[in-house]
């Protein structure tokens, strides 16, 4: 049971690190990098912990699809935002 809490705590720490990096980094590209990478990994760890806690097959499947969706869309969204910001400058 302790590994479930470890997953959720580690995911929360990664999201906390992402929010601190959002405040501390100076340029927009570094900010987008830290928010997409650290928060995606944090969401994955939290979803793994929650699905292990509930231990239902349907929850495992939904968590898997949410993780895939986040990992596919977060970098693409950050790239699109960066490109639109670069084109505007």
MARDOSE-283829 format. One record per residue (C-alpha): x, y, z. Coordinates in steps of 0.02 Angstrom, whole numbers, plus 50000, padded with zeros to 5 digits. Example, Ala and Ser with C-alpha at 12.3 -4.5 7.8 and 13.67 -1.06 7.14 Angstrom:
<mimis>
<mimi><x>50615</x><y>49775</y><z>50390</z></mimi>
<mimi><x>50684</x><y>49947</y><z>50357</z></mimi>
</mimis>
This chain:
<mimis>
<mimi><x>50000</x><y>50000</y><z>50000</z></mimi>
<mimi><x>50145</x><y>50119</y><z>50030</z></mimi>
<mimi><x>50196</x><y>50117</y><z>49846</z></mimi>
<mimi><x>50027</x><y>50190</y><z>49799</z></mimi>
<mimi><x>50058</x><y>50339</y><z>49912</z></mimi>
<mimi><x>50235</x><y>50352</y><z>49843</z></mimi>
<mimi><x>50168</x><y>50366</y><z>49665</z></mimi>
<mimi><x>50043</x><y>50501</y><z>49713</z></mimi>
<mimi><x>50169</x><y>50598</y><z>49817</z></mimi>
<mimi><x>50303</x><y>50589</y><z>49681</z></mimi>
<mimi><x>50177</x><y>50649</y><z>49551</z></mimi>
<mimi><x>50127</x><y>50794</y><z>49662</z></mimi>
<mimi><x>50309</x><y>50841</y><z>49686</z></mimi>
<mimi><x>50339</x><y>50841</y><z>49499</z></mimi>
<mimi><x>50191</x><y>50957</y><z>49473</z></mimi>
<mimi><x>50257</x><y>51068</y><z>49614</z></mimi>
<mimi><x>50427</x><y>51074</y><z>49528</z></mimi>
<mimi><x>50342</x><y>51121</y><z>49365</z></mimi>
<mimi><x>50250</x><y>51265</y><z>49448</z></mimi>
<mimi><x>50409</x><y>51327</y><z>49531</z></mimi>
<mimi><x>50499</x><y>51317</y><z>49364</z></mimi>
<mimi><x>50359</x><y>51417</y><z>49284</z></mimi>
<mimi><x>50394</x><y>51558</y><z>49406</z></mimi>
<mimi><x>50584</x><y>51549</y><z>49406</z></mimi>
<mimi><x>50629</x><y>51528</y><z>49222</z></mimi>
<mimi><x>50647</x><y>51688</y><z>49123</z></mimi>
<mimi><x>50605</x><y>51652</y><z>48941</z></mimi>
<mimi><x>50445</x><y>51577</y><z>48873</z></mimi>
<mimi><x>50529</x><y>51425</y><z>48794</z></mimi>
<mimi><x>50605</x><y>51366</y><z>48958</z></mimi>
<mimi><x>50439</x><y>51392</y><z>49045</z></mimi>
<mimi><x>50345</x><y>51290</y><z>48917</z></mimi>
<mimi><x>50474</x><y>51152</y><z>48924</z></mimi>
<mimi><x>50464</x><y>51132</y><z>49112</z></mimi>
<mimi><x>50275</x><y>51138</y><z>49116</z></mimi>
<mimi><x>50251</x><y>51008</y><z>48980</z></mimi>
<mimi><x>50383</x><y>50885</y><z>49038</z></mimi>
<mimi><x>50367</x><y>50890</y><z>49226</z></mimi>
<mimi><x>50178</x><y>50906</y><z>49233</z></mimi>
<mimi><x>50153</x><y>50764</y><z>49107</z></mimi>
<mimi><x>50263</x><y>50650</y><z>49211</z></mimi>
<mimi><x>50174</x><y>50706</y><z>49370</z></mimi>
<mimi><x>50003</x><y>50670</y><z>49296</z></mimi>
<mimi><x>50063</x><y>50498</y><z>49243</z></mimi>
<mimi><x>50125</x><y>50456</y><z>49418</z></mimi>
<mimi><x>49965</x><y>50517</y><z>49501</z></mimi>
<mimi><x>49856</x><y>50418</y><z>49380</z></mimi>
<mimi><x>49959</x><y>50261</y><z>49410</z></mimi>
<mimi><x>49939</x><y>50284</y><z>49598</z></mimi>
<mimi><x>49752</x><y>50314</y><z>49586</z></mimi>
<mimi><x>49723</x><y>50166</y><z>49472</z></mimi>
<mimi><x>49824</x><y>50052</y><z>49586</z></mimi>
<mimi><x>49723</x><y>50115</y><z>49735</z></mimi>
<mimi><x>49555</x><y>50082</y><z>49652</z></mimi>
<mimi><x>49615</x><y>49918</y><z>49571</z></mimi>
<mimi><x>49476</x><y>49909</y><z>49440</z></mimi>
<mimi><x>49509</x><y>49858</y><z>49261</z></mimi>
<mimi><x>49405</x><y>49999</y><z>49189</z></mimi>
<mimi><x>49505</x><y>50126</y><z>49288</z></mimi>
<mimi><x>49668</x><y>50053</y><z>49223</z></mimi>
<mimi><x>49606</x><y>50069</y><z>49045</z></mimi>
<mimi><x>49545</x><y>50248</y><z>49068</z></mimi>
<mimi><x>49707</x><y>50299</y><z>49155</z></mimi>
<mimi><x>49806</x><y>50223</y><z>49012</z></mimi>
<mimi><x>49709</x><y>50322</y><z>48883</z></mimi>
<mimi><x>49724</x><y>50483</y><z>48982</z></mimi>
<mimi><x>49913</x><y>50459</y><z>48998</z></mimi>
<mimi><x>49929</x><y>50427</y><z>48810</z></mimi>
<mimi><x>49820</x><y>50580</y><z>48773</z></mimi>
<mimi><x>49924</x><y>50693</y><z>48887</z></mimi>
<mimi><x>50089</x><y>50632</y><z>48816</z></mimi>
<mimi><x>50028</x><y>50659</y><z>48638</z></mimi>
<mimi><x>49947</x><y>50828</y><z>48659</z></mimi>
<mimi><x>50054</x><y>50923</y><z>48786</z></mimi>
<mimi><x>50214</x><y>50932</y><z>48680</z></mimi>
<mimi><x>50114</x><y>50972</y><z>48523</z></mimi>
<mimi><x>50021</x><y>51111</y><z>48611</z></mimi>
<mimi><x>50182</x><y>51185</y><z>48679</z></mimi>
<mimi><x>50262</x><y>51177</y><z>48507</z></mimi>
<mimi><x>50112</x><y>51264</y><z>48429</z></mimi>
<mimi><x>50115</x><y>51401</y><z>48560</z></mimi>
<mimi><x>50301</x><y>51426</y><z>48537</z></mimi>
<mimi><x>50283</x><y>51435</y><z>48349</z></mimi>
<mimi><x>50142</x><y>51561</y><z>48358</z></mimi>
<mimi><x>50243</x><y>51667</y><z>48480</z></mimi>
<mimi><x>50396</x><y>51659</y><z>48367</z></mimi>
<mimi><x>50295</x><y>51708</y><z>48212</z></mimi>
<mimi><x>50218</x><y>51857</y><z>48301</z></mimi>
<mimi><x>50386</x><y>51929</y><z>48356</z></mimi>
</mimis>
